[in-house]
Amino acid sequence: MKSQELCELKDYLSYSSVNPQRRYFVKTDNAFTRKARLLQAMHRKESGSPCGSITKKGTTYFHPNLATDGSDTGCNFLSQEIFEYAKWRIEQKKAYETINEDRLFNNFLSSQPMAFNLFVPLMNIAHTDEGRSKLAKVVAGQVTNSDSSTFNKITEVGIEFIPPYYSGCLNDKTAMDAYFLYERTDGKHGIIAIETKYTDILGTNPASNPSFAIRQATENIGISQLLTDEGIAGITKRDIKLSQVYRNFLLTETVRLHEHLDDSISIILSPKENISNEEDESSLRSILKDEYKYKFQSVTLENFVSALIREFPDIDIFRGFEKRYLDFERVEKLINRAGIHENSK
């Protein structure tokens, strides 16, 4: 193992104010999160922003995936336009919205700025008829529809959405990371709600107002008809906890009903190696009636971004997104050069 290569790796590891010379991997990181954290540490360093930190009980912990000046420099975003939109959202933030300013501007590992980096360019694409049709083609290749009809055009792209009527949905602040409004070839309209995950593990904690969410799932005919009898019984008896995966799905369905849409689909968009919520995802699929299982789907970030690159070859930002978030080969080479096994602690 060469000292130069160890020094290179050391630049991307965490350390504390107690012992700045001791560099370490974050203990709670699984193998995938470790790779992603290293990749984002590389990009943060290349941005020129100083390493950020958090302080707990008098000790400061420095994590190289954190920046310090993102709200001034826009270092966490792939373009000035995305940065300007992020600043605008913070300036216009409503009292019930949950956008976290520090995470958005300074945490390179967070899925929140990742969503901005991916969906702001898609918002712009959806401003033209050609863009709406081409984006629908990408979506049709990744998302299964309810029948033989397909997506004709994406009519709107949104980011970080909590409906203003949220108190009538789940009566909490469950949000859509992003969404597509679409028109199908048969003229019907619907919504695709998107939960973006990078390294995130979706919360297993139950709803903050479980009684309200339980009633929506079991007594609202527009939702309960989607579920098996066993599923309704499990939710009613609280044997099935309404974790974040369930709440995201219920939010999508309540928005469909409120907006009088013909259909709705909930998807989780994440790297293929992030399998952290498979149990909850499988649980939700199992209580959907067969004819409604299409309403909850998983799409890999790799496949979705590759499809965007193929459909929009002249838009460089999607290749930049792929390099920023999915170039794990770069990290693996770094780890291998340092002689450290990827799964070692």
C-alpha positions as CSV (number, residue, x, y, z in Angstrom):
1,M,0.0,0.0,0.0
2,K,1.6,3.3,-1.1
3,S,1.6,6.2,1.4
4,Q,0.6,8.6,-1.4
5,E,-2.5,6.6,-2.2
6,L,-3.4,6.4,1.5
7,C,-3.0,10.2,1.8
8,E,-5.3,10.6,-1.2
9,L,-8.0,8.5,0.4
10,K,-7.5,10.3,3.7
11,D,-8.6,13.6,2.1
12,Y,-12.1,12.2,1.7
13,L,-12.6,10.6,5.2
14,S,-14.2,12.1,8.2
15,Y,-12.4,13.3,11.3
16,S,-13.1,15.1,14.6
17,S,-11.8,18.1,16.5
18,V,-10.7,15.7,19.3
19,N,-8.2,13.9,17.0
20,P,-7.9,15.6,13.6
21,Q,-5.2,13.1,12.5
22,R,-7.4,10.1,12.9
23,R,-9.5,9.7,9.7
24,Y,-12.4,7.2,9.6
25,F,-15.3,5.9,7.6
26,V,-18.6,6.7,9.2
27,K,-19.6,3.6,11.2
28,T,-23.2,3.6,10.3
29,D,-22.5,3.6,6.5
30,N,-23.2,0.4,4.6
31,A,-21.0,-0.5,1.7
32,F,-23.0,1.5,-0.8
33,T,-23.3,4.6,1.4
34,R,-19.6,4.5,2.0
35,K,-19.0,4.6,-1.8
36,A,-21.5,7.4,-2.3
37,R,-20.1,9.5,0.5
38,L,-16.6,9.2,-0.9
39,L,-17.8,10.1,-4.4
40,Q,-19.6,13.2,-3.0
41,A,-16.5,14.1,-0.9
42,M,-14.5,14.1,-4.1
43,H,-16.9,16.4,-5.8
44,R,-17.1,18.7,-2.8
45,K,-13.3,19.0,-2.7
46,E,-13.2,19.7,-6.5
47,S,-15.8,22.4,-6.0
48,G,-13.3,24.3,-3.9
49,S,-15.6,24.7,-1.0
50,P,-14.1,24.1,2.5
51,C,-15.1,21.0,4.4
52,G,-18.2,21.4,6.5
53,S,-18.9,20.1,9.9
54,I,-21.5,19.4,12.6
55,T,-21.0,19.9,16.4
56,K,-22.4,17.5,19.0
57,K,-21.8,17.8,22.7
58,G,-18.8,20.1,22.3
59,T,-17.1,17.9,19.6
60,T,-16.9,19.1,16.0
61,Y,-17.1,16.4,13.4
62,F,-15.8,17.2,9.9
63,H,-17.4,15.3,7.0
64,P,-15.9,15.9,3.5
65,N,-19.3,15.5,1.8
66,L,-20.4,18.7,3.5
67,A,-19.7,22.2,2.2
68,T,-19.7,25.5,4.1
69,D,-20.5,28.1,1.5
70,G,-23.1,26.5,-0.8
71,S,-25.7,29.2,-0.4
72,D,-23.2,31.7,-1.7
73,T,-21.4,29.7,-4.4
74,G,-24.0,27.2,-5.6
75,C,-21.3,24.5,-5.4
76,N,-23.9,21.7,-4.8
77,F,-25.6,22.3,-8.1
78,L,-24.9,21.3,-11.7
79,S,-25.7,24.7,-13.1
80,Q,-26.3,28.3,-12.2
81,E,-29.9,28.0,-13.3
82,I,-30.5,25.2,-10.8
83,F,-28.8,27.2,-8.1
84,E,-31.1,30.2,-8.8
85,Y,-34.2,28.0,-8.7
86,A,-33.0,26.6,-5.3
87,K,-32.5,30.1,-3.9
88,W,-35.9,31.1,-5.2
89,R,-37.6,28.1,-3.5
90,I,-36.0,29.1,-0.2
91,E,-37.1,32.7,-0.6
92,Q,-40.6,31.6,-1.4
93,K,-40.8,28.7,1.1
94,K,-44.2,28.3,2.6
95,A,-44.7,27.7,6.3
96,Y,-45.7,24.1,5.8
97,E,-42.9,23.2,3.4
98,T,-40.0,21.1,4.6
99,I,-37.1,22.1,2.4
100,N,-34.0,22.2,4.5
101,E,-31.8,25.1,3.5
102,D,-28.5,23.8,4.9
103,R,-29.0,20.4,3.4
104,L,-30.0,21.8,0.1
105,F,-27.0,24.0,-0.3
106,N,-24.2,22.2,1.6
107,N,-24.8,18.5,1.8
108,F,-23.5,16.8,-1.3
109,L,-24.8,13.4,-0.2
110,S,-28.4,14.5,0.3
111,S,-31.1,13.4,-2.1
112,Q,-32.8,16.8,-1.8
113,P,-30.2,18.7,-3.9
114,M,-29.9,15.6,-6.1
115,A,-33.6,16.0,-6.9
116,F,-33.1,19.6,-7.8
117,N,-30.1,18.7,-10.1
118,L,-32.2,16.2,-12.0
119,F,-35.7,17.7,-12.1
120,V,-35.0,21.4,-12.7
121,P,-33.6,20.6,-16.2
122,L,-36.7,18.4,-16.7
123,M,-38.9,21.3,-15.7
124,N,-37.3,23.3,-18.5
125,I,-37.7,20.5,-21.0
126,A,-41.4,20.3,-20.3
127,H,-41.8,24.0,-21.4
128,T,-42.0,22.9,-25.1
129,D,-44.3,20.6,-26.9
130,E,-41.4,18.6,-28.3
131,G,-39.9,18.3,-24.8
132,R,-43.1,17.1,-23.3
133,S,-43.4,14.4,-25.9
134,K,-39.8,13.3,-25.7
135,L,-39.9,13.2,-21.9
136,A,-43.1,11.1,-22.0
137,K,-41.2,8.7,-24.2
138,V,-38.5,8.4,-21.5
139,V,-41.1,7.8,-18.8
140,A,-43.0,5.3,-20.9
141,G,-39.8,3.2,-21.1
142,Q,-39.3,3.2,-17.4
143,V,-42.8,3.2,-15.8
144,T,-45.5,0.6,-16.4
145,N,-49.0,2.0,-17.2
146,S,-52.3,0.5,-16.1
147,D,-53.2,-0.7,-19.6
148,S,-52.1,-0.7,-23.2
149,S,-52.3,3.1,-23.5
150,T,-49.1,5.0,-22.9
151,F,-47.9,8.4,-21.8
152,N,-48.4,10.9,-24.6
153,K,-46.8,13.9,-22.9
154,I,-45.6,15.2,-19.6
155,T,-47.5,18.3,-19.0
156,E,-45.8,19.5,-15.8
157,V,-42.8,18.7,-13.6
158,G,-42.7,19.7,-10.0
159,I,-40.2,19.5,-7.1
160,E,-40.6,19.3,-3.3
161,F,-44.4,19.3,-3.3
162,I,-46.6,19.4,-0.3
163,P,-50.2,20.2,-1.4
164,P,-51.6,23.3,0.3
165,Y,-54.6,21.1,1.3
166,Y,-52.3,18.7,3.1
167,S,-54.5,18.7,6.2
168,G,-57.1,16.9,4.1
169,C,-54.6,14.3,2.8
170,L,-52.7,12.7,5.7
171,N,-52.7,15.8,7.9
172,D,-49.0,15.7,8.1
173,K,-46.1,17.1,6.0
174,T,-45.4,14.1,3.9
175,A,-44.0,15.5,0.6
176,M,-43.4,14.4,-3.0
177,D,-39.7,14.9,-3.9
178,A,-40.8,15.4,-7.5
179,Y,-43.8,14.6,-9.7
180,F,-44.9,14.4,-13.3
181,L,-48.3,15.3,-14.5
182,Y,-49.1,13.5,-17.7
183,E,-51.6,13.0,-20.4
184,R,-52.0,9.5,-21.9
185,T,-52.7,8.5,-25.5
186,D,-56.3,7.8,-24.5
187,G,-56.8,11.3,-23.3
188,K,-56.7,10.5,-19.6
189,H,-54.6,12.5,-17.1
190,G,-52.7,11.5,-14.1
191,I,-49.7,12.0,-11.7
192,I,-46.5,10.1,-11.1
193,A,-45.2,10.9,-7.7
194,I,-41.5,10.3,-7.2
195,E,-39.5,9.6,-4.1
196,T,-35.9,10.1,-4.8
197,K,-33.3,8.2,-2.7
198,Y,-29.6,8.4,-3.0
199,T,-28.3,6.8,0.1
200,D,-31.4,7.5,2.1
201,I,-33.2,4.9,4.2
202,L,-36.9,5.9,4.2
203,G,-38.3,6.3,7.6
204,T,-39.8,3.2,9.3
205,N,-41.5,5.4,11.9
206,P,-45.3,5.4,11.8
207,A,-47.4,8.4,10.7
208,S,-47.4,11.3,13.1
209,N,-51.2,11.2,12.9
210,P,-51.8,7.5,12.3
211,S,-55.5,7.6,13.0
212,F,-56.1,10.1,10.1
213,A,-53.8,8.1,7.7
214,I,-55.5,4.8,8.7
215,R,-58.9,6.3,7.9
216,Q,-57.7,7.4,4.5
217,A,-56.4,3.9,3.7
218,T,-59.4,2.0,5.0
219,E,-62.5,4.2,4.8
220,N,-61.8,6.4,1.7
221,I,-63.3,4.2,-1.0
222,G,-61.1,5.8,-3.7
223,I,-58.1,4.3,-1.8
224,S,-59.4,1.2,0.0
225,Q,-60.6,-0.3,-3.2
226,L,-57.0,-0.6,-4.3
227,L,-56.1,-2.8,-1.3
228,T,-56.7,-6.4,-0.4
229,D,-59.0,-7.4,2.4
230,E,-55.9,-8.6,4.3
231,G,-54.2,-5.3,3.8
232,I,-57.1,-3.3,5.1
233,A,-57.3,-5.6,8.1
234,G,-53.6,-5.2,8.8
235,I,-53.7,-1.4,8.6
236,T,-56.9,-1.3,10.8
237,K,-55.4,-3.5,13.5
238,R,-52.1,-1.5,13.1
239,D,-50.2,-4.7,12.4
240,I,-49.0,-2.9,9.3
241,K,-47.2,0.3,10.3
242,L,-47.7,3.2,7.9
243,S,-44.0,3.9,7.3
244,Q,-42.8,6.5,4.9
245,V,-43.2,4.1,1.9
246,Y,-46.9,3.7,2.8
247,R,-47.4,7.4,3.5
248,N,-45.9,8.5,0.2
249,F,-48.3,6.1,-1.6
250,L,-51.3,7.4,0.4
251,L,-50.3,11.0,-0.4
252,T,-50.2,10.2,-4.1
253,E,-53.7,8.7,-4.0
254,T,-55.2,11.5,-1.9
255,V,-53.8,14.1,-4.4
256,R,-55.3,12.0,-7.3
257,L,-58.7,12.2,-5.7
258,H,-58.5,15.9,-4.7
259,E,-57.3,16.9,-8.2
260,H,-59.9,14.7,-9.9
261,L,-57.2,12.9,-11.9
262,D,-57.9,9.6,-13.8
263,D,-54.9,7.7,-12.5
264,S,-51.8,7.9,-10.3
265,I,-48.5,6.0,-9.9
266,S,-45.9,6.2,-7.1
267,I,-42.3,5.4,-7.9
268,I,-39.1,5.2,-5.9
269,L,-36.1,6.4,-7.9
270,S,-32.8,5.3,-6.5
271,P,-29.4,3.8,-7.4
272,K,-29.6,0.1,-8.0
273,E,-27.4,-0.7,-5.0
274,N,-29.6,1.1,-2.6
275,I,-31.9,-1.7,-1.4
276,S,-32.4,-0.4,2.1
277,N,-36.2,-0.3,1.9
278,E,-37.0,-3.5,0.1
279,E,-39.0,-4.9,3.0
280,D,-41.4,-2.0,3.2
281,E,-41.6,-1.8,-0.6
282,S,-42.5,-5.5,-0.8
283,S,-45.0,-5.2,2.0
284,L,-46.8,-2.4,0.2
285,R,-46.9,-4.3,-3.1
286,S,-48.3,-7.4,-1.3
287,I,-51.4,-5.6,-0.1
288,L,-52.3,-4.0,-3.5
289,K,-54.8,-5.9,-5.5
290,D,-53.3,-7.5,-8.6
291,E,-54.9,-5.0,-11.0
292,Y,-53.4,-2.1,-9.0
293,K,-49.9,-3.3,-8.4
294,Y,-48.7,-1.0,-11.2
295,K,-49.4,1.9,-8.8
296,F,-46.2,1.3,-6.9
297,Q,-43.0,0.8,-8.8
298,S,-39.2,1.1,-8.3
299,V,-37.0,2.6,-11.1
300,T,-33.2,2.6,-10.9
301,L,-31.6,6.0,-11.2
302,E,-29.0,4.4,-13.6
303,N,-31.7,3.3,-16.1
304,F,-33.6,6.6,-15.9
305,V,-30.6,8.8,-16.4
306,S,-29.3,6.6,-19.2
307,A,-32.7,7.0,-20.9
308,L,-32.5,10.7,-20.6
309,I,-29.0,10.8,-22.1
310,R,-30.2,8.8,-25.1
311,E,-33.3,10.9,-25.6
312,F,-31.6,14.2,-25.1
313,P,-28.0,13.7,-26.4
314,D,-27.4,17.4,-26.8
315,I,-28.2,18.3,-23.1
316,D,-24.9,17.8,-21.3
317,I,-26.3,18.2,-17.8
318,F,-27.6,14.6,-17.7
319,R,-24.1,13.3,-18.4
320,G,-22.9,15.7,-15.7
321,F,-25.5,14.2,-13.3
322,E,-24.4,10.7,-14.1
323,K,-20.8,11.6,-13.4
324,R,-21.7,13.4,-10.2
325,Y,-23.9,10.8,-8.6
326,L,-23.3,7.4,-10.3
327,D,-19.6,7.2,-11.2
328,F,-18.8,4.6,-8.5
329,E,-16.1,3.1,-10.6
330,R,-14.0,6.2,-9.6
331,V,-14.5,5.4,-5.9
332,E,-13.7,1.7,-6.3
333,K,-10.5,2.6,-8.0
334,L,-9.5,4.9,-5.2
335,I,-10.3,2.2,-2.6
336,N,-8.5,-0.4,-4.5
337,R,-5.4,1.8,-4.9
338,A,-5.4,2.3,-1.1
339,G,-5.5,-1.5,-0.6
340,I,-8.7,-1.4,1.5
341,H,-11.5,-3.9,0.9
342,E,-14.7,-2.2,0.0
343,N,-16.7,-3.8,2.8
344,S,-14.1,-3.5,5.5
345,K,-14.8,-1.4,8.6
